[in-house]
Amino acid sequence: MKIRFGNLLLLSTLLPAAIAFAQNSGFPADATTPSAADIQQRLTGKAFDIKLADGSMWHVQYGNSGDYDFKSSKGFADHGDWQAQDGKICSKGSKIPYSCNDVRMKGSDLYLKRDSGEIVEFVEAR
């Protein structure tokens, strides 16, 4: 089989994106579905940094009264309300529409499936 330079260049460009997508498209093995109480306890009163596959970052602060503040490294910010349900985080911002996203836990690590299907990890901000 003969591989031309143009095909090799295309393959080398697409392969890292395909690997990143495959790595971020499913919850970790052995991750479990947390109860609403577990999610509430894990998030309430804490701030998290979340790195997306495109390299951008989210910073989310979950308040004690069911409110949240959201900031993106791309300059977007919002504030709204959030609620834990079994296996889900639901939120509604002043700009972000109502959404419920699946979450899973592995040990103390919390993962969320974005609307795009990408899996992101909540890393507690220090």
N, CA and C atoms as an extended XYZ file, in Angstrom:
378
Properties=species:S:1:pos:R:3:atomname:S:1:resname:S:1:resid:I:1 pbc="F F F"
N         0.846       -1.181        0.000 N   MET     1
C         0.000        0.000        0.000 CA  MET     1
C         0.890        1.241        0.000 C   MET     1
N         0.587        2.162       -0.881 N   LYS     2
C         1.357        3.380       -1.010 CA  LYS     2
C         0.587        4.528       -0.357 C   LYS     2
N         1.233        5.231        0.566 N   ILE     3
C         0.605        6.378        1.220 CA  ILE     3
C         1.261        7.639        0.687 C   ILE     3
N         0.485        8.511        0.175 N   ARG     4
C         0.986        9.766       -0.356 CA  ARG     4
C         1.139       10.776        0.779 C   ARG     4
N         2.013       11.743        0.576 N   PHE     5
C         2.283       12.759        1.574 CA  PHE     5
C         1.006       13.494        1.986 C   PHE     5
N         0.151       13.851        1.038 N   GLY     6
C        -1.096       14.564        1.352 CA  GLY     6
C        -2.000       13.738        2.253 C   GLY     6
N        -2.101       12.436        1.982 N   ASN     7
C        -2.914       11.557        2.822 CA  ASN     7
C        -2.315       11.420        4.213 C   ASN     7
N        -0.982       11.338        4.288 N   LEU     8
C        -0.295       11.228        5.577 CA  LEU     8
C        -0.510       12.491        6.395 C   LEU     8
N        -0.435       13.642        5.738 N   LEU     9
C        -0.662       14.912        6.427 CA  LEU     9
C        -2.088       14.977        6.962 C   LEU     9
N        -3.045       14.579        6.151 N   LEU    10
C        -4.441       14.567        6.577 CA  LEU    10
C        -4.633       13.616        7.757 C   LEU    10
N        -4.053       12.431        7.675 N   LEU    11
C        -4.164       11.450        8.742 CA  LEU    11
C        -3.534       11.978       10.030 C   LEU    11
N        -2.358       12.605        9.929 N   SER    12
C        -1.694       13.123       11.125 CA  SER    12
C        -2.456       14.298       11.727 C   SER    12
N        -3.246       14.991       10.934 N   THR    13
C        -4.060       16.092       11.428 CA  THR    13
C        -5.322       15.578       12.110 C   THR    13
N        -5.955       14.562       11.542 N   LEU    14
C        -7.219       14.061       12.069 CA  LEU    14
C        -7.067       13.084       13.231 C   LEU    14
N        -5.972       12.343       13.270 N   LEU    15
C        -5.808       11.312       14.287 CA  LEU    15
C        -5.843       11.862       15.716 C   LEU    15
N        -5.111       12.941       16.058 N   PRO    16
C        -5.196       13.442       17.432 CA  PRO    16
C        -6.608       13.866       17.824 C   PRO    16
N        -7.347       14.468       16.906 N   ALA    17
C        -8.727       14.871       17.198 CA  ALA    17
C        -9.611       13.652       17.422 C   ALA    17
N        -9.419       12.611       16.628 N   ALA    18
C       -10.209       11.384       16.795 CA  ALA    18
C        -9.887       10.712       18.114 C   ALA    18
N        -8.610       10.690       18.495 N   ILE    19
C        -8.226       10.100       19.780 CA  ILE    19
C        -8.818       10.910       20.927 C   ILE    19
N        -8.728       12.230       20.858 N   ALA    20
C        -9.294       13.082       21.915 CA  ALA    20
C       -10.794       12.871       22.030 C   ALA    20
N       -11.483       12.748       20.890 N   PHE    21
C       -12.920       12.515       20.925 CA  PHE    21
C       -13.225       11.170       21.569 C   PHE    21
N       -12.490       10.148       21.185 N   ALA    22
C       -12.723        8.813       21.739 CA  ALA    22
C       -12.460        8.795       23.236 C   ALA    22
N       -11.444        9.524       23.696 N   GLN    23
C       -11.122        9.556       25.112 CA  GLN    23
C       -12.173       10.314       25.913 C   GLN    23
N       -12.853       11.252       25.309 N   ASN    24
C       -13.795       12.096       26.027 CA  ASN    24
C       -15.248       11.774       25.725 C   ASN    24
N       -15.535       10.635       25.102 N   SER    25
C       -16.909       10.362       24.699 CA  SER    25
C       -17.625        9.367       25.599 C   SER    25
N       -16.944        8.844       26.609 N   GLY    26
C       -17.595        7.908       27.518 CA  GLY    26
C       -17.124        8.121       28.940 C   GLY    26
N       -17.974        7.776       29.894 N   PHE    27
C       -17.586        7.884       31.294 CA  PHE    27
C       -16.486        6.870       31.583 C   PHE    27
N       -15.643        7.135       32.586 N   PRO    28
C       -14.600        6.168       32.943 CA  PRO    28
C       -15.210        4.817       33.330 C   PRO    28
N       -14.457        3.765       33.067 N   ALA    29
C       -14.893        2.427       33.470 CA  ALA    29
C       -15.111        2.412       34.982 C   ALA    29
N       -16.099        1.682       35.409 N   ASP    30
C       -16.434        1.533       36.832 CA  ASP    30
C       -17.011        2.796       37.476 C   ASP    30
N       -17.322        3.828       36.684 N   ALA    31
C       -17.969        5.023       37.255 CA  ALA    31
C       -19.398        4.664       37.630 C   ALA    31
N       -19.878        5.238       38.712 N   THR    32
C       -21.217        4.930       39.207 CA  THR    32
C       -22.121        6.152       39.128 C   THR    32
N       -23.411        5.899       39.161 N   THR    33
C       -24.404        6.973       39.128 CA  THR    33
C       -24.644        7.470       40.551 C   THR    33
N       -24.275        8.716       40.832 N   PRO    34
C       -24.450        9.231       42.190 CA  PRO    34
C       -25.895        9.633       42.470 C   PRO    34
N       -26.255        9.577       43.730 N   SER    35
C       -27.575       10.045       44.147 CA  SER    35
C       -27.585       11.571       44.146 C   SER    35
N       -28.765       12.136       44.184 N   ALA    36
C       -28.889       13.597       44.262 CA  ALA    36
C       -28.163       14.120       45.499 C   ALA    36
N       -28.271       13.413       46.622 N   ALA    37
C       -27.613       13.827       47.867 CA  ALA    37
C       -26.095       13.819       47.717 C   ALA    37
N       -25.556       12.806       47.021 N   ASP    38
C       -24.102       12.737       46.796 CA  ASP    38
C       -23.631       13.912       45.938 C   ASP    38
N       -24.365       14.226       44.904 N   ILE    39
C       -24.006       15.345       44.018 CA  ILE    39
C       -24.076       16.653       44.798 C   ILE    39
N       -25.145       16.829       45.534 N   GLN    40
C       -25.343       18.044       46.333 CA  GLN    40
C       -24.160       18.236       47.283 C   GLN    40
N       -23.776       17.179       47.966 N   GLN    41
C       -22.670       17.249       48.919 CA  GLN    41
C       -21.346       17.556       48.207 C   GLN    41
N       -21.139       16.979       47.044 N   ARG    42
C       -19.885       17.158       46.304 CA  ARG    42
C       -19.733       18.573       45.750 C   ARG    42
N       -20.853       19.230       45.376 N   LEU    43
C       -20.783       20.527       44.701 CA  LEU    43
C       -21.040       21.744       45.579 C   LEU    43
N       -21.953       21.635       46.519 N   THR    44
C       -22.413       22.801       47.277 CA  THR    44
C       -21.277       23.537       47.978 C   THR    44
N       -21.210       24.838       47.711 N   GLY    45
C       -20.222       25.701       48.350 CA  GLY    45
C       -18.813       25.559       47.799 C   GLY    45
N       -18.663       24.914       46.657 N   LYS    46
C       -17.330       24.672       46.102 CA  LYS    46
C       -17.211       25.238       44.688 C   LYS    46
N       -15.966       25.443       44.280 N   ALA    47
C       -15.660       25.937       42.937 CA  ALA    47
C       -14.860       24.872       42.189 C   ALA    47
N       -15.100       24.794       40.880 N   PHE    48
C       -14.446       23.781       40.051 CA  PHE    48
C       -13.915       24.402       38.769 C   PHE    48
N       -12.781       23.859       38.323 N   ASP    49
C       -12.218       24.190       37.020 CA  ASP    49
C       -12.411       22.974       36.138 C   ASP    49
N       -12.896       23.206       34.923 N   ILE    50
C       -13.220       22.120       34.000 CA  ILE    50
C       -12.540       22.423       32.667 C   ILE    50
N       -11.662       21.512       32.251 N   LYS    51
C       -10.953       21.693       30.974 CA  LYS    51
C       -11.691       20.954       29.878 C   LYS    51
N       -11.969       21.659       28.786 N   LEU    52
C       -12.654       21.076       27.635 CA  LEU    52
C       -11.638       20.537       26.633 C   LEU    52
N       -12.095       19.678       25.750 N   ALA    53
C       -11.226       19.059       24.744 CA  ALA    53
C       -10.573       20.099       23.832 C   ALA    53
N       -11.222       21.241       23.623 N   ASP    54
C       -10.650       22.270       22.751 CA  ASP    54
C        -9.602       23.126       23.465 C   ASP    54
N        -9.325       22.803       24.745 N   GLY    55
C        -8.314       23.534       25.514 CA  GLY    55
C        -8.860       24.685       26.329 C   GLY    55
N       -10.097       25.079       26.085 N   SER    56
C       -10.673       26.164       26.870 CA  SER    56
C       -11.045       25.650       28.262 C   SER    56
N       -11.307       26.572       29.169 N   MET    57
C       -11.600       26.231       30.560 CA  MET    57
C       -12.925       26.852       30.991 C   MET    57
N       -13.602       26.140       31.876 N   TRP    58
C       -14.766       26.676       32.579 CA  TRP    58
C       -14.398       26.785       34.045 C   TRP    58
N       -14.938       27.785       34.705 N   HIS    59
C       -14.845       27.902       36.164 CA  HIS    59
C       -16.283       28.025       36.663 C   HIS    59
N       -16.684       27.102       37.537 N   VAL    60
C       -18.051       27.099       38.048 CA  VAL    60
C       -18.008       27.097       39.571 C   VAL    60
N       -18.720       28.054       40.165 N   GLN    61
C       -18.853       28.154       41.622 CA  GLN    61
C       -20.286       27.794       41.979 C   GLN    61
N       -20.463       26.735       42.778 N   TYR    62
C       -21.789       26.302       43.214 CA  TYR    62
C       -22.061       26.869       44.599 C   TYR    62
N       -23.093       27.702       44.705 N   GLY    63
C       -23.422       28.347       45.970 CA  GLY    63
C       -24.169       27.429       46.921 C   GLY    63
N       -24.296       27.896       48.147 N   ASN    64
C       -25.003       27.147       49.194 CA  ASN    64
C       -26.513       27.218       49.046 C   ASN    64
N       -27.010       28.139       48.223 N   SER    65
C       -28.455       28.348       48.091 CA  SER    65
C       -29.008       27.889       46.751 C   SER    65
N       -28.302       26.977       46.071 N   GLY    66
C       -28.785       26.484       44.786 CA  GLY    66
C       -28.497       27.412       43.626 C   GLY    66
N       -27.554       28.333       43.806 N   ASP    67
C       -27.180       29.242       42.721 CA  ASP    67
C       -25.794       28.858       42.214 C   ASP    67
N       -25.454       29.337       41.029 N   TYR    68
C       -24.115       29.102       40.496 CA  TYR    68
C       -23.639       30.309       39.710 C   TYR    68
N       -22.313       30.439       39.611 N   ASP    69
C       -21.654       31.420       38.762 CA  ASP    69
C       -20.783       30.647       37.781 C   ASP    69
N       -20.849       31.019       36.514 N   PHE    70
C       -20.131       30.333       35.445 CA  PHE    70
C       -19.280       31.335       34.693 C   PHE    70
N       -18.016       30.969       34.445 N   LYS    71
C       -17.130       31.790       33.621 CA  LYS    71
C       -16.364       30.871       32.684 C   LYS    71
N       -16.260       31.275       31.440 N   SER    72
C       -15.500       30.537       30.439 CA  SER    72
C       -14.237       31.326       30.111 C   SER    72
N       -13.164       30.613       29.806 N   SER    73
C       -11.919       31.283       29.405 CA  SER    73
C       -12.089       32.027       28.082 C   SER    73
N       -13.194       31.769       27.387 N   LYS    74
C       -13.469       32.461       26.126 CA  LYS    74
C       -14.236       33.768       26.342 C   LYS    74
N       -14.470       34.137       27.628 N   GLY    75
C       -15.087       35.422       27.934 CA  GLY    75
C       -16.566       35.380       28.263 C   GLY    75
N       -17.216       34.234       28.131 N   PHE    76
C       -18.643       34.125       28.432 CA  PHE    76
C       -18.824       33.907       29.931 C   PHE    76
N       -19.821       34.560       30.507 N   ALA    77
C       -20.129       34.389       31.929 CA  ALA    77
C       -21.646       34.351       32.100 C   ALA    77
N       -22.099       33.665       33.149 N   ASP    78
C       -23.532       33.572       33.444 CA  ASP    78
C       -23.714       33.277       34.925 C   ASP    78
N       -24.920       33.462       35.376 N   HIS    79
C       -25.313       33.182       36.762 CA  HIS    79
C       -26.710       32.583       36.704 C   HIS    79
N       -26.974       31.624       37.572 N   GLY    80
C       -28.298       31.011       37.560 CA  GLY    80
C       -28.493       30.080       38.735 C   GLY    80
N       -29.412       29.151       38.566 N   ASP    81
C       -29.776       28.201       39.605 CA  ASP    81
C       -29.430       26.788       39.157 C   ASP    81
N       -29.103       25.934       40.116 N   TRP    82
C       -28.796       24.541       39.821 CA  TRP    82
C       -29.494       23.650       40.833 C   TRP    82
N       -29.668       22.399       40.414 N   GLN    83
C       -30.329       21.414       41.257 CA  GLN    83
C       -29.731       20.044       40.949 C   GLN    83
N       -29.517       19.259       41.992 N   ALA    84
C       -29.041       17.890       41.821 CA  ALA    84
C       -30.239       16.957       41.736 C   ALA    84
N       -30.182       16.026       40.794 N   GLN    85
C       -31.127       14.920       40.693 CA  GLN    85
C       -30.297       13.650       40.661 C   GLN    85
N       -30.895       12.513       40.901 N   ASP    86
C       -30.133       11.267       40.841 CA  ASP    86
C       -29.461       11.145       39.478 C   ASP    86
N       -28.130       11.147       39.465 N   GLY    87
C       -27.366       10.989       38.235 CA  GLY    87
C       -27.358       12.177       37.306 C   GLY    87
N       -27.832       13.345       37.777 N   LYS    88
C       -27.906       14.519       36.899 CA  LYS    88
C       -27.662       15.809       37.663 C   LYS    88
N       -27.120       16.786       36.935 N   ILE    89
C       -27.066       18.166       37.396 CA  ILE    89
C       -27.931       18.962       36.433 C   ILE    89
N       -28.908       19.663       36.975 N   CYS    90
C       -29.793       20.494       36.161 CA  CYS    90
C       -29.515       21.950       36.497 C   CYS    90
N       -29.523       22.791       35.482 N   SER    91
C       -29.240       24.202       35.711 CA  SER    91
C       -29.973       25.069       34.702 C   SER    91
N       -30.171       26.312       35.110 N   LYS    92
C       -30.777       27.330       34.237 CA  LYS    92
C       -30.114       28.643       34.578 C   LYS    92
N       -29.509       29.256       33.588 N   GLY    93
C       -28.868       30.549       33.778 CA  GLY    93
C       -29.706       31.673       33.221 C   GLY    93
N       -29.194       32.880       33.363 N   SER    94
C       -29.891       34.013       32.762 CA  SER    94
C       -29.677       34.011       31.245 C   SER    94
N       -28.572       33.392       30.784 N   LYS    95
C       -28.281       33.281       29.359 CA  LYS    95
C       -28.317       31.831       28.878 C   LYS    95
N       -27.917       30.904       29.741 N   ILE    96
C       -27.873       29.487       29.395 CA  ILE    96
C       -29.256       28.885       29.627 C   ILE    96
N       -29.841       28.216       28.640 N   PRO    97
C       -31.179       27.631       28.827 CA  PRO    97
C       -31.151       26.450       29.794 C   PRO    97
N       -32.320       26.060       30.273 N   TYR    98
C       -32.449       24.936       31.193 CA  TYR    98
C       -31.866       23.686       30.557 C   TYR    98
N       -31.090       22.957       31.350 N   SER    99
C       -30.458       21.742       30.856 CA  SER    99
C       -30.206       20.796       32.014 C   SER    99
N       -30.341       19.510       31.774 N   CYS   100
C       -29.960       18.472       32.734 CA  CYS   100
C       -28.902       17.612       32.060 C   CYS   100
N       -27.785       17.419       32.749 N   ASN   101
C       -26.690       16.636       32.195 CA  ASN   101
C       -26.379       15.456       33.101 C   ASN   101
N       -26.106       14.308       32.471 N   ASP   102
C       -25.732       13.109       33.218 CA  ASP   102
C       -24.387       13.305       33.884 C   ASP   102
N       -24.259       12.779       35.109 N   VAL   103
C       -22.993       12.794       35.828 CA  VAL   103
C       -22.710       11.404       36.374 C   VAL   103
N       -21.440       11.111       36.546 N   ARG   104
C       -20.996        9.855       37.144 CA  ARG   104
C       -19.836       10.158       38.078 C   ARG   104
N       -19.657        9.268       39.048 N   MET   105
C       -18.540        9.400       39.980 CA  MET   105
C       -17.674        8.155       39.919 C   MET   105
N       -16.399        8.382       40.061 N   LYS   106
C       -15.437        7.291       40.220 CA  LYS   106
C       -14.568        7.703       41.397 C   LYS   106
N       -14.749        7.025       42.526 N   GLY   107
C       -14.122        7.483       43.759 CA  GLY   107
C       -14.726        8.825       44.125 C   GLY   107
N       -13.879        9.826       44.336 N   SER   108
C       -14.388       11.170       44.633 CA  SER   108
C       -14.418       12.061       43.395 C   SER   108
N       -14.000       11.516       42.237 N   ASP   109
C       -13.986       12.292       40.997 CA  ASP   109
C       -15.377       12.338       40.378 C   ASP   109
N       -15.767       13.522       39.928 N   LEU   110
C       -17.083       13.733       39.327 CA  LEU   110
C       -16.911       14.080       37.852 C   LEU   110
N       -17.686       13.427       36.999 N   TYR   111
C       -17.644       13.622       35.549 CA  TYR   111
C       -19.022       14.010       35.046 C   TYR   111
N       -19.061       14.900       34.057 N   LEU   112
C       -20.316       15.370       33.472 CA  LEU   112
C       -20.280       15.140       31.971 C   LEU   112
N       -21.398       14.697       31.421 N   LYS   113
C       -21.531       14.559       29.965 CA  LYS   113
C       -22.185       15.834       29.436 C   LYS   113
N       -21.432       16.584       28.647 N   ARG   114
C       -21.939       17.821       28.047 CA  ARG   114
C       -23.005       17.490       27.003 C   ARG   114
N       -23.755       18.490       26.606 N   ASP   115
C       -24.762       18.315       25.559 CA  ASP   115
C       -24.130       17.795       24.268 C   ASP   115
N       -22.863       18.130       24.033 N   SER   116
C       -22.143       17.682       22.838 CA  SER   116
C       -21.730       16.214       22.922 C   SER   116
N       -21.841       15.620       24.118 N   GLY   117
C       -21.411       14.244       24.322 CA  GLY   117
C       -20.033       14.137       24.956 C   GLY   117
N       -19.297       15.237       24.977 N   GLU   118
C       -17.971       15.243       25.590 CA  GLU   118
C       -18.090       15.017       27.098 C   GLU   118
N       -17.197       14.198       27.654 N   ILE   119
C       -17.141       13.959       29.086 CA  ILE   119
C       -16.060       14.864       29.664 C   ILE   119
N       -16.423       15.626       30.689 N   VAL   120
C       -15.469       16.521       31.348 CA  VAL   120
C       -15.416       16.180       32.834 C   VAL   120
N       -14.256       16.458       33.430 N   GLU   121
C       -14.053       16.170       34.849 CA  GLU   121
C       -14.074       17.465       35.651 C   GLU   121
N       -14.754       17.437       36.784 N   PHE   122
C       -14.757       18.559       37.717 CA  PHE   122
C       -13.491       18.458       38.565 C   PHE   122
N       -12.660       19.489       38.522 N   VAL   123
C       -11.451       19.539       39.341 CA  VAL   123
C       -11.633       20.697       40.318 C   VAL   123
N       -11.636       20.363       41.610 N   GLU   124
C       -11.894       21.397       42.616 CA  GLU   124
C       -10.815       22.470       42.539 C   GLU   124
N       -11.259       23.733       42.447 N   ALA   125
C       -10.347       24.870       42.377 CA  ALA   125
C        -9.701       25.070       43.745 C   ALA   125
N        -8.469       25.416       43.742 N   ARG   126
C        -7.732       25.623       45.002 CA  ARG   126
C        -7.410       27.077       45.181 C   ARG   126
